[in-house]
Amino acid sequence: MTQIVIMKFVIDYIKKNKLLLFIVLPAFFLYMLVIFPSGTFFCFKDACGINFWGVQGHDAIWHLAIANVSFQKFPFIAPTFAGENLYGYNYLLDFFIFLLSKIGIPAIFSYFKLFPVVWFILFTGLLIIFARKIKDSKLFIFLFLLLSYFAGSFSFILTWIHDKTINGSSTLLPQPIMHMMSNLPYAFSLLPFLTILILMKEKNLRLKNVLIMGLCIFLIMGLKFYGGVISIFLIFTYLFLTIPFKNIKKLIKYSVIICLFIFSSILLFYDPMRSFKSGAVFGWAPFALVHTITEEPNQFYLRDLTDARYYILAQGRIGPRFIWIEFINLTLFLIFYLGTRILAFFYLGFLFLQRKMEKFDLTIILTILFSIFLTVTLVQKAEWWNTIQFFFYAIFLLTIHLARLVHDLIKSNKPVLIGLTALLLLLSVPTSLDLIRLFAVTPGATYLPVDEIKALNFLKQQPGGIVLSPLYDKKWKNYNKPNLLFAYEDTAYVTAFSGKQSYLVNILQLRLTGVLYQKRLARLEKKDCSILDEIDYVYEIRKLLDEEKIMVKCRPKNSKKIFENKSVNIYSITK
């Protein structure tokens, strides 16, 4: 019902303000370009199969594996590690995909086609509603949509310095703009996040709004943990700034309500007691992510600055010079990652000096600073740089005041300021243009060939059981261009397309969710024949060498080949 209401609102509002079509329609087609082609059957010369572009060949397949396997039992099971439950992960989007599959909508269609369209409509509607709460001006709404859709980083300056091109700039510094179609949980987390911001602009703080905010936190925690943490800080900052201290009972009451939603979401999605059994999720490593901006040769490489920092650390003399070096590192990090959004800080400073900063603005700037603090001080297990995702919400929030700045410059009617605004807008979009180039090429990064589609469809029809597939080896990546999916990366594709739990695949996700997989991995590496007593099917890639095939080494008597084509053998193991 909410989707229908917002869809009607978007259509009615754009009918009255047709100028918005010049930004909404291009945005729709370009955002869909990032995700629509993936998960689709194409033929490129003799390479026919289901194609995937960019990170969809890994990340999207992980979500399909969860949707197609994890919710078959309760407690929910880990799709890529037999015998383990699913915990320590934000699986809410995958659960919705699973529910739709029960009424006949395939998970692959929901993920790559249906959900992106629904998201774009809701996202656009909420952006317009929120923009009108800030400044009910056609120009402001146009600018807010433009910058929210397309404003990227200054990474194109780095690629231009090194290679005299903007090609590759969209992947140099991780950005959520347009790239969010490669990270659907993040994209969907922005919907309840925007809802919270809209409620914060209401004149009166009512119990109903607090309950909705609590529900939004629950949804965000189920979609993206990083967004959940930022949302919690945002809401509590808002409550403490909005409710007078003399009304302490109301503050406590509303805080307790929010905490109930927080605790329930943590218990449901993350099971902290089990998640921490493999160690803390985050580690304290100040400026680890920031240092890459001046340490990496393909970024703003400053060798002398880096050498000086290491020398000071070795001497153990932390003083003004070291602080100055780190200040330079942080400044460069923020400038290049934020792009034109860095000017939003100056606008916020202007509001403060002019005493025009409202409680809403103060809440936003404190949340942005909190997001930056988490990004530059923490690292994450498995993928240490994953904490950059805290920063994505700061990038989104800074768009609010960047749009206000651009709007005020245009409304000044001063030619110099209007010219400056035009330059600012031009500098905002090059990375988005590069992203279009990246996803408009054919063929994609990888594909699932016809032979494997047939094999996996056959396996899907077999009785339930655990599947053993080959342990991934990076050397396979050179087998074909475009890469066959099995050779592309360590993915969960056998799980995703067969609907059966795997014995062990996709080690990165196992590390992220805290699964203790090391002993099983060691057995697989040794081709331990006792593994065959723990599984029901063997999915064998025929192209691999014999020494890479456990069935060749062990030759179990209780096995039977139940499927064979040019690419795949499937064996059934009886017990």
Secondary structure as UniProt FT lines:
FT   HELIX           2..16
FT   HELIX           18..20
FT   HELIX           21..35
FT   TURN            38..39
FT   STRAND          40..44
FT   TURN            45..46
FT   STRAND          47..52
FT   HELIX           54..57
FT   HELIX           59..69
FT   HELIX           70..72
FT   TURN            79..80
FT   TURN            82..83
FT   HELIX           92..101
FT   TURN            102..104
FT   HELIX           107..109
FT   HELIX           110..114
FT   HELIX           115..134
FT   HELIX           138..150
FT   HELIX           155..163
FT   TURN            167..168
FT   HELIX           169..172
FT   TURN            177..178
FT   HELIX           179..182
FT   HELIX           184..200
FT   HELIX           207..223
FT   HELIX           225..242
FT   HELIX           245..247
FT   HELIX           248..269
FT   HELIX           272..275
FT   HELIX           276..278
FT   STRAND          282..284
FT   TURN            286..291
FT   HELIX           292..295
FT   TURN            297..298
FT   HELIX           303..315
FT   HELIX           320..338
FT   HELIX           339..342
FT   HELIX           343..353
FT   TURN            354..355
FT   HELIX           359..377
FT   STRAND          378..380
FT   HELIX           384..387
FT   HELIX           388..411
FT   TURN            412..413
FT   HELIX           415..428
FT   HELIX           430..440
FT   STRAND          446..449
FT   HELIX           450..461
FT   STRAND          467..468
FT   HELIX           474..478
FT   STRAND          483..484
FT   HELIX           485..488
FT   HELIX           493..498
FT   HELIX           507..513
FT   HELIX           518..525
FT   TURN            526..527
FT   HELIX           529..533
FT   STRAND          537..541
FT   TURN            542..543
FT   HELIX           546..548
FT   HELIX           550..554
FT   TURN            557..558
FT   STRAND          559..564
FT   STRAND          568..573
//
